[in-house]
Amino acid sequence: MQYKVIVEDAARGLMGDSGMETAAAILSDKVNEAIKDGWEPLGGIAHSENRQEDPFLLQAMINRSSSPAVDAEEVPSPAPPEA
């Protein structure tokens, strides 16, 4: 089994535009593409913020197949801790 998290930046368009709605639509497209590739959503959408309080939407996904083909672009490396 494989596990990944699809992350979408929801900070775009916060000034006058609905960044959260746009991010939700983009996340939905990414999740639907992953479903076509054999991934399954695990739980619901999560919301988080980074240290600068920029919002993000996240969706955990699992793939029950045995092939380890994970798209590294969708799983960003964590930011280093600020000193």
N, C-alpha and C positions, 0 to 999 in steps of 0.2 A: 504494500500500500504506500502511496505517496501523499504528501501534504504540502500545500502552499497557501499563501495568503495574497490575494489580489488587493492592492492598495491604490486608492484614487485620491488625489489632492483636491480638497473641496474649498481651498482658499481662493481659487480663481473666480473672478467676477464678484467678489463680495461687495464692492462699491457700486451699488445701484443695480446689479444683476444678481440673480439667485445662484450663487456658486454652489450651494448644496444641491439644488435641483439639477443643475448641469452635471455635477459630480455623480449624482445618483443615476442619471441616464447613462453616463459613460461607464460607470461601474457595472450597470445592468448589461450593457453591450459586451463588456469584457467577460462577465460571468457566463453569458449565453454562448460566447465563443468557446470558453473553456468547457462548457457542458457538451458542446458538439465534439470536442476532442476527448471526451470520456471522463471529465472531471465532474464531481458532484459537490454542490454547496454543503457545508457542514455548519449548521446553525444559521442564525440570521446575520444581518449586516451589523458591524460594530462601528462606533464613532470614537475617534481619539484625536488628541491634539499634541503637537510637539512643544518644545520649551518656549517657542515664540507664539504659542497659542493658535497656530495655523491648524485648521480642522482637516481630518482625513477620514474617509470611509474605507472600511476593510471587509473583505469576505473570505472566510476560510474555505478551502476546497480540498477534497480528497479524490484520489484516483485509485481505484481498487485493482487496476492492472499491474503487471509486474515490471513494465518497462519504465526506467527512471529518467524520462525525458521531461525535465522541469525547465520552464522558461525563466531564466535568471533575471530578465528585465522586470518581471512582475513581483519579485521578492527583493526589495531594496535592502542594502546593508544598513544596519542601524548607525545613526550618527554618533561620533565619538563623544564621550561625556565632556561637558564644559567645565573648565577649571575655575 
